[in-house]
Amino acid sequence: RCLRGGTSFRGVSFFEGDASRGVMDMEKTSQISWAFAVLLVLVLCFVAVAVFVWLVYAGTQMLESNLDNYKKGLDRFGQTVSDWLDFLPEDKREWARNEFQNYVTKALTQIA
């Protein structure tokens, strides 16, 4: 039972019959509430698509601005793999290194 005019002993509610319990009642048949809900969803979808497009654009700009770094890293990777293949004859390693560098150059120019 509530003590002192509505204060609960267990702290469940402060006032009996208090309408502010964190529940919002809306009339679900109102055209205004439906229009507001649809507009809110459309705005949220538009914002999500706009953020996605912006992130894709920013990613492509970063990729294009760092192509030289990607080429350097892939060249070092190719050199390291070539060094690991020291059991192969030198002409085969040189051929593999040249093929890898040609592939990297062609792939990076296609990306840009």
Helices and strands as residue ranges (DSSP letters): E 2-3, E 7-8, H 31-65, H 67-84, H 90-111
